[in-house]
Amino acid sequence: MAAFIAPAAMVWLQGKEPAAEDHAAYQQCLERWSAAGLVHAGNTQSALAAAPTRMRVLADDVAVPHRVLVVAMSPECGFCTQLSADLAANASVLTRLNASVLLIEDVRDDLLGLPVPPQVRARLVALGRETACLGTPGGWLLSPGRPARFVVGLPDVSAELIQLSGGNAVTTVIEAPTSCSLKVTEAPVDALVTARVGGGRAVGIAVRGGDGILELVRSVTGEGYQGVYAPVTLTVERPQSLYLLYRGGELLTRARTADDLSHTLAQVLAGYGVPDPSETTLLCAAAVHRDGRAVLLPRNWLSDLVVHSTRLERAGWRLCPRPFTTLRLPPSGGKPVLTGSPASREGESLVTSVLSQSASTGSWTRAQLLAQIVNWIRRPATPDSVYSLADSLQTLPVRVGTWSQALDHLRADSPAT
């Protein structure tokens, strides 16, 4: 494997300290480099990632009566928009918080949880406003008798909120937003249900709409564990006659009946369980035909194809709604097997082809196409799993096009049409 690294980021990888305004971008680079194996995770909290000394001194100088999380936000920050939506969905949890959360945005500052003395709040607001230049959302966790801890980025801030509420950030699903997901999550929700899945992991499900939709979700998840902060990962709503299930901004199903929604939601939640170490996980989507074969396709096509799922079903195809696609890779020369598929009666289907996206400019060679598909592998990944995936893909035909061309291809690729 190789990685392309932009010149500005390359100097960071070589040890140069980033400018203050580049701190958030640097943190994001560290996370991606660590996932790709370019740096060791234990080194990501190096001196380069630390907040400037002067700000740390200011943070340590504030005496707080209890734990306080100071978070600087920006109206232009999409991650902050997602955080605001998560905070609103968890409003009942935050009112009972045995700590304080101080949110700072432009000229506003809002205090959630326990009160703090006015003079302490004023110093915390000043600290948060000065820290905003290091990246948003970001700030400080202050605890009595302990050094202040700098936190930046939606995952780290969300993890601190989970810990403050008594939850376990390690076993709670935290997924980064996209521009599409913000359109879904910004709207108010009627309830938040925390589902427990395999391995004790927690998944936050936002619920919108009446007609018993909350009871329907709880019939799948149980009552859910309330009282602990959970970022919104899935959203269930019923705007008209259909039940809609989203993962962030990704449409997973347009269910016609309550039973259809329950079945799909259960399958999606199962996909958040602890992965089988013998399987390879991909960040792509899949479709399974009723004759038992499967195709892999880009994840960003899923929402569009779900809208046309009825046409696909008439041709014998069903989309797999799970958050990840898992494969069992055979010995050298064999085709991979799609596992855990709700669309297959046996739960396994032989992958017979791959649908891939066209290049934005020019065209790709087959080697470049296969490299792109190998890059669907979920990090962290071992070198052996990458090599095995690449070897399995050598046996598969790859069809390049757009999602609408893929839809036409799947409809034509069926004995029923």
C-alpha positions as CSV (number, residue, x, y, z in Angstrom):
1,M,0.0,0.0,0.0
2,A,1.0,3.6,-0.5
3,A,-0.6,6.9,0.7
4,F,-0.7,10.3,-1.0
5,I,0.0,13.1,1.6
6,A,-0.4,16.7,0.6
7,P,2.8,18.8,1.1
8,A,1.3,20.9,3.9
9,A,0.5,17.8,5.9
10,M,3.7,16.0,5.0
11,V,5.7,18.4,7.1
12,W,3.5,17.6,10.1
13,L,4.2,13.9,9.6
14,Q,7.9,14.7,9.6
15,G,7.6,16.5,12.9
16,K,6.9,20.2,12.2
17,E,4.5,21.8,14.7
18,P,1.3,23.0,13.0
19,A,0.1,26.6,13.3
20,A,-2.7,27.2,15.8
21,E,-5.3,27.7,13.1
22,D,-4.3,24.3,11.6
23,H,-4.7,22.3,14.8
24,A,-8.1,20.8,14.0
25,A,-6.9,19.7,10.6
26,Y,-3.7,18.2,12.2
27,Q,-5.8,16.2,14.7
28,Q,-7.9,14.8,11.8
29,C,-4.7,13.9,9.9
30,L,-3.4,12.1,13.0
31,E,-6.6,10.0,13.3
32,R,-6.5,9.0,9.6
33,W,-2.7,8.3,9.6
34,S,-3.1,6.2,12.7
35,A,-6.0,4.2,11.1
36,A,-3.9,3.6,8.0
37,G,-0.9,2.5,10.1
38,L,1.3,5.4,9.1
39,V,1.8,6.5,12.7
40,H,1.3,4.7,16.0
41,A,-1.9,5.5,17.9
42,G,0.1,6.0,21.1
43,N,2.0,8.9,19.6
44,T,-1.0,10.9,18.5
45,Q,-1.1,12.8,21.8
46,S,2.4,14.1,21.4
47,A,3.6,17.5,22.2
48,L,2.6,18.6,18.7
49,A,-1.0,17.8,19.5
50,A,-1.0,19.7,22.8
51,A,-2.6,23.0,23.3
52,P,-0.3,26.1,23.5
53,T,1.3,26.4,26.9
54,R,-0.2,29.7,27.7
55,M,-3.7,28.5,27.3
56,R,-3.0,25.4,29.4
57,V,-1.7,27.6,32.2
58,L,-4.9,29.6,32.0
59,A,-7.0,26.5,32.1
60,D,-5.1,25.0,35.1
61,D,-5.5,28.4,36.9
62,V,-9.3,28.1,37.1
63,A,-10.6,26.5,40.3
64,V,-13.8,24.7,39.5
65,P,-16.2,23.3,42.1
66,H,-16.8,20.1,40.1
67,R,-16.1,18.7,36.6
68,V,-16.7,21.3,33.9
69,L,-16.5,20.7,30.1
70,V,-15.9,24.0,28.2
71,V,-16.7,23.6,24.5
72,A,-16.1,26.3,21.9
73,M,-18.3,26.1,18.8
74,S,-18.8,27.9,15.6
75,P,-22.0,28.4,13.4
76,E,-19.9,27.7,10.3
77,C,-18.7,24.3,11.6
78,G,-20.7,21.3,10.4
79,F,-19.3,19.2,13.3
80,C,-20.7,21.8,15.7
81,T,-24.1,21.6,14.0
82,Q,-24.1,17.9,14.6
83,L,-23.0,18.4,18.2
84,S,-25.9,20.9,18.7
85,A,-28.4,18.4,17.4
86,D,-27.0,15.6,19.7
87,L,-27.1,18.0,22.7
88,A,-30.8,18.8,21.9
89,A,-31.7,15.1,21.6
90,N,-30.0,14.4,24.9
91,A,-31.6,17.4,26.7
92,S,-33.2,15.3,29.4
93,V,-29.8,13.7,30.2
94,L,-28.0,17.0,30.4
95,T,-30.5,18.5,32.9
96,R,-29.6,15.7,35.3
97,L,-25.9,15.9,34.7
98,N,-23.7,15.8,37.9
99,A,-21.3,18.2,36.2
100,S,-21.4,21.3,34.0
101,V,-21.1,21.8,30.3
102,L,-20.4,25.3,29.1
103,L,-21.1,25.9,25.4
104,I,-19.6,29.0,23.8
105,E,-20.5,30.3,20.3
106,D,-19.9,33.8,19.1
107,V,-21.4,36.1,21.7
108,R,-23.5,33.4,23.4
109,D,-22.6,31.1,26.2
110,D,-25.0,28.4,27.6
111,L,-24.5,26.4,30.8
112,L,-26.0,22.9,31.0
113,G,-26.1,20.8,34.2
114,L,-24.8,22.0,37.5
115,P,-24.4,25.8,38.1
116,V,-21.0,27.4,38.6
117,P,-20.1,30.7,40.4
118,P,-20.4,33.8,38.2
119,Q,-16.8,34.7,38.5
120,V,-15.7,31.2,37.5
121,R,-18.1,31.2,34.6
122,A,-16.6,34.4,33.3
123,R,-13.1,33.0,33.3
124,L,-14.2,29.8,31.6
125,V,-16.0,31.8,28.9
126,A,-12.8,33.8,28.3
127,L,-10.8,30.6,28.1
128,G,-13.2,29.0,25.7
129,R,-13.3,32.0,23.3
130,E,-9.5,32.0,23.2
131,T,-9.3,28.3,22.6
132,A,-11.7,28.5,19.6
133,C,-8.8,29.2,17.3
134,L,-7.5,25.7,17.9
135,G,-10.5,24.1,16.3
136,T,-14.2,23.6,16.9
137,P,-15.8,21.9,18.6
138,G,-13.0,22.0,21.2
139,G,-12.1,23.1,24.6
140,W,-11.2,21.9,28.0
141,L,-12.2,19.4,30.7
142,L,-11.5,20.8,34.1
143,S,-11.7,18.7,37.3
144,P,-11.0,19.8,40.9
145,G,-7.4,18.9,41.8
146,R,-6.4,17.7,38.4
147,P,-4.6,19.2,35.4
148,A,-7.0,20.5,32.7
149,R,-7.3,18.3,29.6
150,F,-7.5,19.7,26.1
151,V,-10.1,18.1,23.8
152,V,-10.8,18.9,20.2
153,G,-13.0,17.4,17.5
154,L,-16.6,15.9,17.6
155,P,-15.4,12.4,18.6
156,D,-13.4,13.6,21.6
157,V,-16.0,16.1,22.8
158,S,-18.7,13.5,22.4
159,A,-16.6,11.0,24.4
160,E,-16.3,13.4,27.2
161,L,-20.0,14.1,27.3
162,I,-20.6,10.3,27.5
163,Q,-18.2,9.9,30.3
164,L,-19.6,12.9,32.2
165,S,-23.1,11.3,32.1
166,G,-21.8,8.0,33.5
167,G,-21.6,6.1,30.2
168,N,-18.7,4.3,28.5
169,A,-17.3,6.2,25.5
170,V,-15.3,3.1,24.4
171,T,-18.5,1.1,23.8
172,T,-20.7,3.9,22.5
173,V,-20.9,4.4,18.7
174,I,-19.8,7.8,17.6
175,E,-19.9,8.5,13.9
176,A,-18.7,11.6,12.0
177,P,-21.4,13.6,10.2
178,T,-21.6,14.4,6.5
179,S,-23.3,17.3,4.7
180,C,-26.3,15.0,4.1
181,S,-26.6,13.9,7.7
182,L,-26.9,17.5,8.9
183,K,-30.1,17.9,6.9
184,V,-31.6,14.9,8.7
185,T,-30.3,15.5,12.3
186,E,-30.9,19.2,12.6
187,A,-34.7,18.8,12.9
188,P,-36.0,18.4,16.5
189,V,-36.7,14.8,17.6
190,D,-39.4,13.5,19.9
191,A,-37.4,11.0,21.8
192,L,-34.0,9.3,21.9
193,V,-33.6,5.6,22.5
194,T,-30.3,4.0,23.4
195,A,-30.1,0.5,22.0
196,R,-27.7,-2.1,23.4
197,V,-26.1,-4.4,20.8
198,G,-23.6,-7.2,20.7
199,G,-20.5,-6.7,22.9
200,G,-22.4,-4.2,25.1
201,R,-22.1,-1.4,22.5
202,A,-24.6,1.5,22.7
203,V,-26.3,3.1,19.6
204,G,-28.3,6.3,19.9
205,I,-31.6,6.3,17.9
206,A,-33.5,9.5,17.4
207,V,-37.3,9.1,16.9
208,R,-39.6,11.5,15.1
209,G,-43.4,11.2,14.6
210,G,-46.5,9.9,16.4
211,D,-48.6,6.9,15.5
212,G,-46.8,4.7,18.0
213,I,-43.4,4.9,16.3
214,L,-41.6,5.2,19.6
215,E,-43.3,2.1,20.8
216,L,-42.3,0.4,17.6
217,V,-38.6,1.2,18.0
218,R,-38.7,0.1,21.6
219,S,-40.2,-3.2,20.6
220,V,-36.9,-3.9,18.7
221,T,-34.5,-2.3,21.2
222,G,-36.3,-3.0,24.5
223,E,-36.8,0.0,26.7
224,G,-33.3,1.2,26.0
225,Y,-30.8,2.5,28.5
226,Q,-31.9,6.0,29.4
227,G,-30.0,8.6,31.5
228,V,-26.6,8.4,29.6
229,Y,-25.6,10.7,26.8
230,A,-25.7,9.0,23.3
231,P,-24.8,10.7,20.0
232,V,-27.5,10.2,17.4
233,T,-26.4,7.5,15.0
234,L,-29.8,6.3,13.6
235,T,-33.0,8.3,12.9
236,V,-36.4,6.7,12.6
237,E,-39.3,8.8,11.3
238,R,-42.7,8.6,9.5
239,P,-43.3,11.8,7.6
240,Q,-46.2,10.3,5.6
241,S,-47.2,6.7,4.8
242,L,-43.6,5.2,4.8
243,Y,-41.3,4.5,7.7
244,L,-37.8,6.0,7.1
245,L,-34.6,4.8,8.7
246,Y,-31.4,6.9,8.4
247,R,-27.9,6.3,9.4
248,G,-26.7,9.9,9.6
249,G,-27.9,11.2,6.3
250,E,-27.8,7.8,4.6
251,L,-31.3,6.4,3.8
252,L,-31.3,2.7,4.8
253,T,-34.9,1.8,4.1
254,R,-38.3,3.2,3.1
255,A,-40.4,0.6,4.9
256,R,-44.1,0.2,4.0
257,T,-45.1,-1.6,7.2
258,A,-44.2,-1.6,10.8
259,D,-42.9,-5.2,10.5
260,D,-40.6,-4.2,7.6
261,L,-39.1,-1.4,9.7
262,S,-38.7,-3.6,12.7
263,H,-36.9,-6.3,10.7
264,T,-34.5,-3.7,9.0
265,L,-33.8,-1.9,12.3
266,A,-32.9,-5.2,14.0
267,Q,-30.5,-6.1,11.1
268,V,-28.9,-2.6,11.2
269,L,-28.4,-2.8,15.0
270,A,-26.9,-6.3,14.7
271,G,-24.3,-4.8,12.3
272,Y,-23.0,-2.6,15.1
273,G,-22.0,-5.6,17.2
274,V,-18.4,-6.7,17.7
275,P,-17.1,-7.9,14.3
276,D,-16.0,-11.5,13.8
277,P,-12.2,-11.5,13.6
278,S,-12.3,-14.1,10.9
279,E,-14.2,-11.7,8.6
280,T,-13.1,-8.6,6.6
281,T,-15.2,-5.5,7.1
282,L,-15.7,-3.0,4.2
283,L,-17.1,0.5,4.1
284,C,-19.3,-0.2,1.1
285,A,-22.8,-1.3,0.4
286,A,-24.1,-4.6,-1.1
287,A,-27.1,-6.0,-2.9
288,V,-28.1,-9.6,-2.9
289,H,-30.2,-11.4,-5.6
290,R,-32.8,-14.0,-4.7
291,D,-30.7,-16.6,-6.6
292,G,-27.9,-16.2,-3.9
293,R,-25.3,-14.0,-5.7
294,A,-24.2,-10.6,-4.4
295,V,-22.6,-7.5,-5.8
296,L,-20.6,-4.8,-3.9
297,L,-21.2,-1.1,-4.6
298,P,-20.1,2.3,-3.4
299,R,-21.7,3.4,-0.1
300,N,-22.7,6.8,-1.4
301,W,-25.1,5.2,-3.9
302,L,-27.2,3.6,-1.2
303,S,-29.7,6.4,-0.5
304,D,-30.5,6.8,-4.2
305,L,-30.9,3.1,-4.7
306,V,-33.1,2.7,-1.6
307,V,-35.5,5.2,-3.2
308,H,-35.8,2.8,-6.2
309,S,-35.8,-0.3,-4.0
310,T,-39.2,-1.4,-5.3
311,R,-37.9,-1.6,-8.9
312,L,-34.8,-3.6,-7.6
313,E,-37.0,-6.0,-5.7
314,R,-39.1,-6.7,-8.8
315,A,-35.8,-7.7,-10.5
316,G,-34.9,-10.0,-7.6
317,W,-32.5,-7.7,-5.8
318,R,-32.5,-6.5,-2.2
319,L,-30.2,-4.0,-0.7
320,C,-28.3,-4.9,2.5
321,P,-29.0,-2.1,5.1
322,R,-26.2,-3.0,7.6
323,P,-23.8,-0.2,8.4
324,F,-20.8,-2.3,7.2
325,T,-20.4,-5.1,4.7
326,T,-18.6,-8.2,5.9
327,L,-16.8,-10.7,3.8
328,R,-15.3,-14.1,4.4
329,L,-12.3,-14.3,2.2
330,P,-11.5,-17.8,0.7
331,P,-8.1,-19.3,-0.1
332,S,-6.2,-17.8,-3.0
333,G,-8.2,-17.7,-6.3
334,G,-11.7,-18.0,-4.8
335,K,-14.5,-15.5,-4.7
336,P,-15.4,-13.7,-1.5
337,V,-18.5,-14.6,0.4
338,L,-20.9,-11.9,1.8
339,T,-21.9,-12.8,5.3
340,G,-24.7,-11.7,7.7
341,S,-26.9,-10.7,4.8
342,P,-30.6,-10.3,5.8
343,A,-31.4,-10.5,2.1
344,S,-30.2,-14.1,1.9
345,R,-32.0,-16.9,3.4
346,E,-28.8,-18.7,4.4
347,G,-27.2,-15.4,5.6
348,E,-24.3,-15.9,3.1
349,S,-24.0,-15.0,-0.6
350,L,-21.2,-15.5,-3.2
351,V,-19.9,-12.1,-4.4
352,T,-19.9,-12.3,-8.2
353,S,-19.1,-8.7,-9.2
354,V,-18.4,-5.2,-8.1
355,L,-20.0,-1.9,-9.3
356,S,-17.7,1.0,-9.0
357,Q,-17.9,4.8,-9.5
358,S,-16.7,6.5,-12.6
359,A,-13.6,8.6,-12.4
360,S,-14.4,12.4,-12.2
361,T,-11.9,13.0,-15.0
362,G,-10.3,10.6,-17.4
363,S,-10.5,6.9,-16.8
364,W,-9.1,4.3,-14.5
365,T,-7.1,1.2,-15.4
366,R,-8.3,-2.1,-13.8
367,A,-5.4,-1.9,-11.3
368,Q,-6.5,1.6,-10.2
369,L,-10.1,0.4,-9.9
370,L,-9.1,-2.6,-7.7
371,A,-7.0,-0.3,-5.6
372,Q,-10.0,2.0,-5.0
373,I,-12.1,-1.0,-4.0
374,V,-9.4,-2.3,-1.7
375,N,-9.5,1.1,0.0
376,W,-13.1,0.3,1.1
377,I,-11.6,-1.9,3.8
378,R,-12.4,-0.7,7.3
379,R,-9.5,0.6,9.4
380,P,-7.6,-0.5,11.3
381,A,-6.8,-3.4,9.1
382,T,-3.9,-5.9,9.1
383,P,-1.6,-6.2,6.1
384,D,-2.7,-9.8,5.7
385,S,-6.4,-8.8,5.4
386,V,-5.6,-6.1,2.8
387,Y,-3.5,-8.6,0.7
388,S,-6.3,-11.3,1.0
389,L,-8.9,-8.8,-0.1
390,A,-6.8,-7.6,-3.1
391,D,-6.3,-11.3,-4.1
392,S,-10.0,-12.1,-3.9
393,L,-10.9,-9.1,-6.0
394,Q,-8.7,-10.2,-8.8
395,T,-11.3,-12.9,-9.7
396,L,-14.2,-10.4,-9.9
397,P,-15.5,-8.4,-12.9
398,V,-15.8,-4.6,-12.2
399,R,-18.5,-2.5,-13.9
400,V,-17.9,1.3,-13.8
401,G,-20.6,3.9,-14.0
402,T,-23.1,6.0,-12.0
403,W,-25.7,4.9,-9.5
404,S,-28.4,5.3,-12.1
405,Q,-26.5,3.1,-14.6
406,A,-26.0,0.6,-11.7
407,L,-29.7,0.6,-11.2
408,D,-30.4,-0.2,-14.9
409,H,-27.7,-2.8,-14.9
410,L,-29.1,-4.6,-11.8
411,R,-32.6,-4.5,-13.3
412,A,-31.4,-6.0,-16.5
413,D,-29.1,-8.6,-14.8
414,S,-32.0,-10.8,-13.7
415,P,-33.7,-13.9,-15.1
416,A,-37.0,-12.2,-14.3
417,T,-36.5,-9.3,-16.7
